[in-house]
Structure formats: C-alpha cells, structure tokens
Amino acid sequence: MSTPRGSPQRWPRPFSEHKRGLEGQWQRGEQVATEDLRLALQQYRSFFNRLLST
C-alpha cells in the first residue's frame, strides 16, 4: 500500500521535530510558550494549505 502524501512520514523534518518537541513538553507537564504555539499553528496552516493546493 502506498503512503499518502499527507502522511507524517513525508512531512519536512523541521516540522516533525518541532511537533515532537512540543509534545514532549506537554507530556512532561511543562509550560509551552504562546509564541511556540503560534509558530506551530502557522506551520500547520502553511503545510495544510500547500497540501490542499496540490
């Protein structure tokens, strides 16, 4: 079975690393800076906009 274009295996490395970092902070119960969340949302939005435009 082929891997869908939007699957996590095909996401750019910095996107995946950033996501993993935020998840790690949440799992450890650490506070996540508002700026980090804002940047993550921008990256998600940009990624999904590119995905939808193809």
C-alpha positions in Angstrom: 0.0 0.0 0.0 1.4 3.4 -0.9 2.0 6.2 1.6 -0.5 9.1 1.3 1.1 12.5 0.5 -0.1 14.0 3.8 1.3 11.2 6.0 3.7 12.1 8.8 6.5 10.1 7.1 6.6 12.7 4.3 6.4 15.8 6.4 9.5 18.0 6.4 12.0 17.2 9.1 11.8 20.5 11.0 8.0 20.3 11.1 8.2 16.8 12.6 10.9 17.8 15.1 9.0 20.9 16.2 5.9 18.8 16.7 7.8 16.2 18.7 9.4 18.9 20.9 6.0 20.5 21.8 4.5 17.1 22.5 7.5 16.3 24.8 7.0 19.5 26.7 3.3 18.7 27.2 4.0 15.1 28.3 6.4 16.3 30.9 3.8 18.8 32.2 6.0 21.8 31.2 4.5 25.1 30.1 4.6 25.8 26.4 5.2 29.4 25.4 2.4 31.1 23.5 4.9 32.1 20.8 5.8 28.4 20.3 2.2 27.5 19.9 1.6 30.4 17.5 4.6 29.3 15.3 3.4 25.7 15.4 -0.1 26.7 14.2 1.4 28.8 11.4 3.4 25.8 10.2 0.4 23.5 10.3 -1.7 26.1 8.4 1.1 26.5 5.8 1.5 22.8 5.4 -2.2 22.1 5.0 -2.7 25.0 2.6 0.1 23.5 0.4 -1.3 20.1 0.7 -4.8 21.3 -0.3 -3.4 23.3 -3.3 -1.8 20.2 -4.9 
